[in-house]
Amino acid sequence: MVTPLVPGPAPRTPRTPRTRSVPPRTPSALPRNGALSVWPASTAPLADGDLAVGGVPLTELADRFGTPVYLLDEAEVRARCRAYRDAFPDAAVLYAAKAFLCRAMAHWAAEEGLGLDVCSAGELELAVTTGFPPEHIVLHGNAKSPYDLQAALRLGVGRIVIDSPSEIARLAVAVPEGGDHQKVMVRVAPGIAAGGHAKVRTGTDDQKFGLSLTDGSAHHAIARILDQPHLELVGLHCHLGSQITSAKPYLAAVRRMVGLLARVRDQHGVTLPELDLGGGHGIAYRPGEPVLDIAALGPRLRAELADSCAAAGLPVPRLIIEPGRAVVGPAGVALYRVLAVKRTGHRTFVAVDGGMSDNPRPALYGVRYAPRLVGRAATAPPVTATVAGRHCEAGDVLAGEAELPGDIRPGDLLAVPVAGAYHLSMASGYNLVGRPPVVAVADGGARLLIRRESLDDIRSRDVGL
Ligand SMILES: Cc1ncc(COP(=O)(O)O)c(C=O)c1O
């Protein structure tokens, strides 16, 4: 009997009472549509062009914590976790920590009944040392270091997902003699192309993740794992890619993965009890962009899985999913101060006090955002502007073709919604600017989760001359 990952929602621990740092202003009750459709549900317009998120005015957040600053709407994160549990009541839902992790985020995920997907000893240790149950954690990685594997075994992670043939022997010898078997899964590349950009498509053979279904590498690895007395193969995994906005690739993946489960049963007499379909659920970064409908995906996946298993004569495996971006992305807002406005040729450049060191996504994937002026009412008609970062790199653009008021000027505050995922988790130390703080907003209060990286932090790592 395989211990299930994440048996159900954990009991809610009482929340630490927090002081109301900012007196709430009464937001005007506008429906969440149009320009605000990609903002957290709590977002409300205030007088003078300000916005409140989680009951906290953005201008006051900027004054109190400085800029750039990232805020996370705790209620939005929790609501998204619950939406997943509602849409996938029988599945284990693991939050993909690579999207964004800090201790509070790990607590929110645990309290809402989610497990965790991590891909390094760092993410794993942070989660476990803040109390996240290790048995509800899955470790990924196409190139796990010895340190990653040792940490996983020492802390007792629920599953390790094997991603290359050499990892099998490395892991098998690392499992302590006389200890428990380590539960593992195999990451399969099922030969399905899906995802919003070539750099985030991971379901095919021409990229670094997983073992090919098509050329037999996945099946070969499965056979080798089944021969290892210290490893217990509990299921198969695939992650097709990110920013997928249609259910179709997932349904195709179910069919192919069930085909492989049936082959394993036929050739080895083993019925694997789990199927992990990864994450990749698409969200809108700008109003009007398509979104993957999670509420519809759950029942469709369940039905496809039941049909495919019935056709193959297999019991239905426990489904596991690993959403990251769709849990935390829309809950985050980045706030920047405009430092310079320049008109060059036909272009208007609006340069802010952050950039590719806190959000490398536009430079990496050409992602487009919809920043908004906050803190004063716009008086001039909109212009199309390029919001540039402050870094010494011409490609340091945060938002190309942004619609901003024509009188945008230094000192203005710009807010970028959908900033919760793959910004700060991919942040760098470029130009020694220091990474921004993260502030949680909830019930009209704001509290610091991660402080701003200071020059002292940077200096303290620089230990030689
Ligand atoms: C194995 C795995 N699971 C889950 C995710 C989360 O993807 P997303 O944040 O797009 O949902 C990723 C992202 O790279 C991944 O590699």
The ligand as an SDF file (V2000), in Angstrom:
LIG
                    3D

 16 16  0  0  0  0  0  0  0  0999 V2000
    8.0700   19.4680  -13.1580 C   0  0  0  0  0  0  0  0  0  0  0  0
    7.3330   20.7500  -13.1000 C   0  0  0  0  0  0  0  0  0  0  0  0
    6.1640   20.7930  -12.4500 N   0  0  0  0  0  0  0  0  0  0  0  0
    5.4640   21.9440  -12.3440 C   0  0  0  0  0  0  0  0  0  0  0  0
    5.9390   23.1150  -12.8940 C   0  0  0  0  0  0  0  0  0  0  0  0
    5.1180   24.3600  -12.7130 C   0  0  0  0  0  0  0  0  0  0  0  0
    4.7540   24.9390  -13.8970 O   0  0  0  0  0  0  0  0  0  0  0  0
    3.7650   26.1810  -13.8830 P   0  0  0  0  0  0  0  0  0  0  0  0
    4.3130   27.1730  -12.9420 O   0  0  0  0  0  0  0  0  0  0  0  0
    3.7810   26.6750  -15.2850 O   0  0  0  0  0  0  0  0  0  0  0  0
    2.4340   25.6600  -13.4340 O   0  0  0  0  0  0  0  0  0  0  0  0
    7.1440   23.1210  -13.5920 C   0  0  0  0  0  0  0  0  0  0  0  0
    7.6600   24.3510  -14.1990 C   0  0  0  0  0  0  0  0  0  0  0  0
    8.6890   24.4490  -14.7740 O   0  0  0  0  0  0  0  0  0  0  0  0
    7.8690   21.8950  -13.6970 C   0  0  0  0  0  0  0  0  0  0  0  0
    9.0400   21.8400  -14.3340 O   0  0  0  0  0  0  0  0  0  0  0  0
  1  2  1  0
  2  3  1  0
  2 15  2  0
  3  4  2  0
  4  5  1  0
  5  6  1  0
  5 12  2  0
  6  7  1  0
  7  8  1  0
  8  9  2  0
  8 10  1  0
  8 11  1  0
 12 13  1  0
 12 15  1  0
 13 14  2  0
 15 16  1  0
M  END
$$$$
